[in-house]
Amino acid sequence: MKEVRVYRIAFITLPIVCGSIASARVLVKDPTFDWLVAIAALVAGLFPAIFKALDLDVSLKSMSDSAHRFETLRDRFRQAALIGATKPLPELEKEFTELMARMDEARNGSLAIPERHFNKAQKKVRKGHYDFAVDAS
């Protein structure tokens, strides 16, 4: 999500800056800057179309919603393991089945993360950056 936010900011601010540079042609009549003005105008025109084509606004919202759903489900599963373990087996099975149905629904809407982020996360886990002791109990 952090990376997509950076892209989103760049795709919004860069066309504004480039449009300003391109419009500076009115103030600067020097023909040596024609190439800079042309490139700035091109970027200012293309970036909004690229931003729309990549659908970054929707992707960011989708990622945020998906992350929230997984965090909520993680907490629900933890509660089911700790508190639900004292319930009768049929009641616990029903609760677990409902949670798994919600998990399947959350997985259907989740986006695949790029391989480089997956590998980076694996390295952090191997180095001990995360403590899963709370899930082990």
HUPE-V26152 format. One record per backbone hydrogen bond with DSSP energy under -1.0 kcal/mol. CO is the residue of the C=O (numbers start at 1). NH is the residue of the N-H. If there is no record, write none. Layout:
co=CO nh=NH
co=CO nh=NH
//
This chain:
co=1 nh=5
co=2 nh=6
co=3 nh=7
co=4 nh=8
co=5 nh=9
co=6 nh=10
co=7 nh=11
co=8 nh=12
co=9 nh=13
co=10 nh=14
co=13 nh=17
co=14 nh=18
co=15 nh=19
co=16 nh=20
co=17 nh=21
co=18 nh=22
co=19 nh=23
co=22 nh=25
co=23 nh=26
co=24 nh=27
co=24 nh=28
co=30 nh=33
co=31 nh=34
co=33 nh=37
co=34 nh=38
co=35 nh=39
co=36 nh=40
co=37 nh=41
co=38 nh=42
co=39 nh=43
co=40 nh=44
co=41 nh=45
co=42 nh=46
co=43 nh=47
co=46 nh=50
co=47 nh=51
co=48 nh=52
co=49 nh=53
co=50 nh=54
co=51 nh=56
co=55 nh=59
co=56 nh=60
co=57 nh=61
co=58 nh=62
co=59 nh=63
co=60 nh=64
co=61 nh=65
co=62 nh=66
co=63 nh=67
co=64 nh=68
co=65 nh=69
co=66 nh=70
co=67 nh=71
co=68 nh=72
co=69 nh=73
co=70 nh=74
co=71 nh=75
co=72 nh=76
co=73 nh=77
co=74 nh=78
co=75 nh=79
co=76 nh=80
co=77 nh=81
co=78 nh=82
co=79 nh=83
co=79 nh=84
co=83 nh=86
co=84 nh=87
co=88 nh=92
co=89 nh=93
co=90 nh=94
co=91 nh=95
co=92 nh=96
co=93 nh=97
co=94 nh=98
co=95 nh=99
co=96 nh=100
co=97 nh=101
co=98 nh=102
co=99 nh=103
co=100 nh=104
co=101 nh=105
co=102 nh=106
co=103 nh=107
co=104 nh=108
co=105 nh=109
co=114 nh=118
co=115 nh=119
co=116 nh=120
co=117 nh=121
co=118 nh=122
co=119 nh=123
co=120 nh=124
co=121 nh=125
co=122 nh=126
co=123 nh=127
co=124 nh=129
co=125 nh=128
co=132 nh=135
co=132 nh=136
co=133 nh=137
//
